[in-house]
Amino acid sequence: MIQMKVAPSLLSCDFSKMGEEIVRIDKAGAELIHLDVMDGHFVPNLTIGPAVIKALRPLTKLPFDVHLMISDPLSYIDAFADAGADYITFHAEADSDIDETIAKIRSRGIKPGIVLKPGTPAETAFPYLDKVDMVLVMTVEPGFGGQSFMADMMPKAEKLRAEIDRRRLPVLIEADGGITEKNASVVSAAGIDVVVSGTGVFKAADPAAAIKLIQNA
């Protein structure tokens, strides 16, 4: 059985105890840490920046999956690379040139990924599949945590899975938004490799059990 990897989103953690929350979720069996970066312009919310990520980096050896919800990701790649990102994903809908941004991320030895909002078709990512390590399918509108899962995004994931498999590319598909153990089987059936779960893990009575249920969906 192939297990989905689980990347708890720090957007749902207790921000007053961020360091402790990372240690707690690491011990619970997380495989990546998802860090949502919002600029208040590309999305209507503000979160963390490179300084916070740099401060958290020594607390875990888990890969940092940094999701840039910002208008000009290209200008900030160096800052997030220096802060300790392992993956940097950015939106296809952002202002920066996609090829240039991917190349910049790759030049820093970091794995690049492209993100698709709910209204952006799977085909938008097709020209870049041989250049990225991950495609992130948003299953909520980006900008806020705690939203309800949009099951109608799964056909998009299935299209990506079919194209990636057809071309035999080692590209991961990640899904982010409203995913818990209750709907993880639907996500798994669509061919998702990595699940971002914020509320579903951090607010669970037993985060380790919640992670395990998602992994084995």
N, C-alpha and C positions, 0 to 999 in steps of 0.2 A: 504494500500500500504506500503510495506517495503522499507524504505529509505536506500540507501547506506550511510555510514559514509565517510566524506571527511577529509583527512589528508594532508593539504598543505605541500609541501616539501620546507624547507628553502634553499635548494640548488638554488632555483630560486629567492630568495629575494635579496634586495639591501644589500649586506654585510656591507656596511658602516653605515647602519641604522638597524641592526639586531633586536635590542630591540624594536624599533618602529614598525618594520615589524611584529613581533610576536603579539604585542598589536593590530595592525590593522587587522590581520587575525583572531584573537580571536573575535573581535567585529563583523567581517564579518560572523561568524557562523561556523567556523571550529570546528571539534569535536576531533581531535588529531593534534599534531604537529609532522611532520616527519623530522627526523634529520639524514642526510646521513653522515656516517663516513667512509672516504677512506684513505688508508695508502700508496698509491703510489706503492704498491707491488702487492696486490691482484687485484687491478684495477689501471689503469694508471692515477691516479689523487690524489690530496691531498685536504682534506677539513678541518673539525673541529675536536676537541678532547674533552675530559672530561672537561677541564677548561672552554671552551666556553659554553658548555651545562650547567655547574654549574652556570655560570654567568647569563644565560637566564632563569633559572628555577624559580626565584622569580617573573617573569613578567607575568605569566599566571598559572591558575589552570588546564589548559587542559593537558591531558596525553601526555607525551613525548614518541614518537614511534621512538626508536633509531635503525637504520639499520646499522649494522657493515659490511662494505665491506673491511674486513681486513683478513690477512692470519692466524692469531692466536687469534681468539676471546676469547678463554678461559682465556688467560692471562690478559685480560682487563675488564672482567666482573665486578670486584670489583670497578674499577675506574669509570665505567659508572653508576653503581648502586649508588655509593656515589655522583655522579653528579646530580642524580635525574631522571633517566630513569624509565618509567612505563612499557614499553615493550622493550625488547632487541631481535632483530631478527639477525640471523647470517646465513652465507651461508653453505649449505650442502657441497659445493665444497671446503671449507676452510680446513686448515690442522688440526684443533682441533678435538678431538673425539666428535662426535655429542651428544652421551648420557651424557658424562661428562659435556659438555657445557650447555646442557639443565638443568641438575641437579644443576649446579653452579648458573645459573640464577634464578632458582626456589628457591634455598637456601637463596637468597637475597630478597625474597618476590616480585620478579619482574616476569612479564609474559613473557615466552620465545616463540620465533617463529623461524621457519626455512625458509630459502630463497632459491628459485630455479632459477638459470640462465635460459635463453631461451633454451639452449641445454640440460638441465637436465630434465629427465622425471618426471611426477607426481608421479610415483611409488616410487621414491627415498624417498619421504616424508612419505609414508604409514606406515613404522615401527615405526614412531615417533608421529603419530597423537594423540595417547592417552596420550602423554607427553607434548604437546605444546598447546598454546592458539591461535596461528596464523600460517598460512602458507602464505608466500609472494611470489607471482608469478611475476617475472620480465617480463615486456612487452617491454623492451628495453635491450640492453646489458649494464650491470652496469658500472658506471664510469663517466658519463657525463650527465648533464641535457639537456633538449631541444630536445631530440631525437624523432623520429616518432614512434607512437604506432604500435606494432606488433600484428595484429589481429589473426595471426595464433597461438598465445599462449592461445587463449580462449578454445580450446579443452582440454588443460592441466588443466585449471581451472575447466572445467566441470567434468573431471575425479576426481579431488579432491573433488568437491562438492558431487558427487555421493557416493564416499567412506566415506566421513564424515557423510553424511546423513544416509547411510546404517548402519554405526556403532553408529549412534545417539550421536555424539560427539559435544561438545560445542566449536568447533574450527572455528575461523574466517578465511576467505580467503581474502587476500589483494592483490591488483594489483598495480604495480608501473611502470610508464613509458609512457609518451606521451598521457596521458588521459586528455581529456577536455570534455566539455558539448556536443561536436559534436560526440564523439564516446562512451559516457558513457552508452548509451542504449545497445550497444553490450556487454559491460562489465557486466552490470546488468543482461542481459540474461544468462550469463555464471555462475551466482550464486555468484558473488563477493560481499563481505560484506563491505570492506573498500577500498576506492580509494585514492591513492597517486597522487596528482596533483600539479606540481610545476608551470611551465609556465602557465598552464590553469587557475590558480587562481591568482598568484602574478602579472602576466602581463595582466590580464583582466582589462578592463575599469571599471568594477564594480565587484570586488571580491565576494561580498555578493550574487549578482545575479548568478555568475558563480557557486558558491558553491551550491546554491539552485537548479540550473538546473541539476547538477550532482546528488545531493541527490534524486531528483525526476525522474531520468532517467527511 
